[in-house]
């Protein structure tokens, strides 16, 4: 969040961080935001989304070669979540790209994208989930692949689990 640079690493054994090595590849988002926060990739690795903590916005990037940060470019597309929260920290997308979830300091907010993976078509669903009773300073959000569970982390050093009675509906 201080350098506004994303760094790329490879893992010689999948999902094993002890095998990570730096690829000497980085990408700066400083032209769009300072205080870069959460990052999310489209499942096929061709789109990347960054949260700007100081701008309370989400920024969209394309990768011409999937998962290769050296091929990233800004799409000149952003979405402001400032009307919902002025302390946005993380982001998550439904696997089909039609729903976006933005985590603020104490709540999660739900958005719809009329065109999958295109931030320019995003709109607020007027749906949120207050997470303040568990942690006043949330930092990370993740969903079970079927959308029936949500997980949040915060400065309390706990992971909190939430159930969604309707998948992907906060």
N, C-alpha and C positions, 0 to 999 in steps of 0.2 A: 504493500500500500504506500510505501514511501518512494520507491523507484519507478512505479507505474510500468514495469517491464515484466513480461511473461517469459519464463524460461522453459525449455523443452528438455526432457530426460527420456532415456530408453531404459527398459527393464529387461535384462537377459532372461529372467524367469518371470512369466506373466504374474502380475499382482504381488510380486515379492519386492518390496522397497529396498531390501538389503542388496539387491542386484542392480540398483539404479546407477546410471552414469549420465553425466551432463553431455548433451549433444552439441554444445557450443552454438546453440540456436536460441535467439531471443527476439521478442517483438515488443516495441514500445506502444503503449496506448496513451501516452502523455499528451498527444495532440487532441484527444477527446476528453480526457478526465485526469484529475489528480486524485489520489486516494483510491486506486483501483481495488476492488474487493473480490467478490466471488466470480468464478469462471464456470462456464458450461459449454460443452460441445454437443452439436447434433450427433446422433448415434453413428452416422456414416463419416464423421470427421471433416465435413466440408463447410460447416458453419461454426462460429465461436461467438459467445456472448459474454460480455464483461459488465459487472456492476461498477458504477462510479459512485463511491461513497460521498464525495464532496458535491456531486451534481445530482445525486439521487435519481440517476438514469441508467438504463440498460443500453449497451452499444453492440451493434451487430457487425461481424466480420466474416469474410469468405476465405477459404483456403483452397487454392486451385489444385493442390495435391492434398488429398485427405490426410489429416493428422500431421502435416508438415508445416510447422509454424513459420518457416522461412518463406512460404508461399501465401501468407496471410495478407489481407488488405481490408481496409475499412470500407464498409458498404455505404457510408454516409447516411446511415439509418440509426436513429436512437429513439428511445421511449422513456418519457419522464414518469416516475412513480412518486414525485414530490407531493402530489395532491393527497396521496395516501400516507406517506411516511417520509420524514426528513432524516432518516438514519438507515438507509437501505444497505444491506451487507452481503446478501447472497441471492442466488437465482437457481431455479430448477424448471425444466420443461417436461411436460407429458411426452412420452416416447414418440407420438405421432406429430408433435409440434403444434398442436392446436390449443394447448393451455400452457400458461407461464405462471410461475409462482415466485413472488419476490418476498424475501424475508427482510423485515425491518427490525428495529431494535427490540420490539416486544410483540410483533404480530406478523403473520404471513398473509399475503394478499394474492388473490386469484384474478387472472386475466385470460381473455380469449383472443386467439389470432384467427381471423377469418380466412387467411391464407397461411397454411402451415409454415412455420419457421421464418415468417416475414414480419419483423417488428413494426413495420409501417402499418400493419393491419391490426395491431393490438388494441384492445379496449378493456377497461376495468369492469369486472363482473359485479361490482358492489358486494363482494363476498370477501370476508377476512376471518382469520382465526386468531384470537387474542392468546398469546403465549406468555404473558407477563407473570401469571401466577406460578410458572415454573422457573423462569429466568428473565430478569429485567434487561439483559444484554445478550440477545441471541446473536449467533455468528454463522451457523451453518444449517442448511436444510437439504433433506434427501427424501425421496419417496420409494417405496417398494414398487417393483416394476408393474404390478397390477393396479397401483393407485389406491390400495385399501389401507396403507399405513404411511404415516409421515414421521420423519425423525428430525429433531432439532437439537443443536448444541448451543452452548453459550459460555459466558465467563464463569459460570458455576462449576465447570468441569464435569458436567453430567451430559448424557445423551438422553433425550426425552422421546418417548414413543407415543404417537397419537393414532387412533383408529378413525377411518372415514367410512361411514355406513354406506355411502354411495361413492364408488371409486372416483377419484380426481375431483371431488366436490368438497371444498373446505367448509 
